[in-house]
Amino acid sequence: MNNLGIYIHIPFCEKKCNYCDFYSFSAGASLKQRYVLAILREIGRWGDYLNRPADSLYLGGGTPSVLTTDNLCSIYTAVQKYFCTPKSAAIEVNPGDRVDFAALPFNRISVGVQSFNDNELTALGRRHKSKQAKQTLLAAKKHIKDVSADLMLGIPYQTLNSLKENLKILTDLGVTHISAYMLKREKGTPFYQSDLPFADERQTADLYLFVCDFLKSFGFERYEISNFAKKGFYSVHNLKYWTGEDYLGLGPAAHSKLSNRRFYYEKDIEGYINAPVEITEGEAGDEDEKIMLLLRTNIGYDFSGNKKLQPFLKRLQDEGLTTTVGTRTVLTDRGALLSNEIITQILIKK
Ligand code: SF4
């Protein structure tokens, strides 16, 4: 059995960003404390029940960095006690939050930079400024080697030049990993109805391909559609999602996969604190799912045994949308842009 990954959702944010549809909200100290206690209880309960080691821990959100250092350390210590010391322990940090990096037991920091351009940050509704993002990255780098930054593509007012400037700052600061996500206007968010000048599909595609080229020239590998890393700095935890390994998600809205079972917890913090209810999501691990997940990565998928699919695969390759690594089909940068369409067609035709 593979090692387990543990995800812990911290659903607190001081301010909601204009594009965000994650389960997160602002909360006072007492709710935060009750939630941390519930998480510690659940770590113990699941640890006793599963009785297997975990090699990765990921604290995401929301904003884990709004919790106190003591709270963060107690969560880490509980995971250590019930699942052993994780090889990779990552935490998401919001720029500008007071984080004592020297005291944190985590060995990977992921900073929600999004942009170093203050106009773009204001459009996104982020509560930090560019200067704070730089300070947070510098402070993290002082203590931790593996520092990742999130960037967003397709922000109102974003240009190729502002993006280039962002990438240059990140590479100069020596980050080891960059996640570059394309902005989506999700229903129910202020951006959904907003008349800000959003980038269209073609502009966003240009931004994405620019990121791929720029980061490649700085020694980053695109190991998943939106994720780029220096050699040896792939996200241990996120790779579990794409390669079909097991993960346990704790907290409201957190998803789990344990062997062939998928389930999640409702978006209800009080319900989670009082008595968490698992909601089954169906079976995991069939071939379609493996194709969908692995084609997102640079591992790709081996279709060599499927004769029916060969003419379509050849067409994709002739059009420069896929390439082969040994017997595996892997999406090129241009293919990654069209991943949904390509994967859908493969699943229909296979
Ligand atoms: S900080 Fe992250 S989780 Fe919180 S509102 Fe902004 S995008 Fe959403």
Residues whose N, C-alpha, C, O or C-beta is under 5 A from the ligand:
A	BS01	SF4	C13 K15 K16 C17 C20 F22 S24 G61 G62
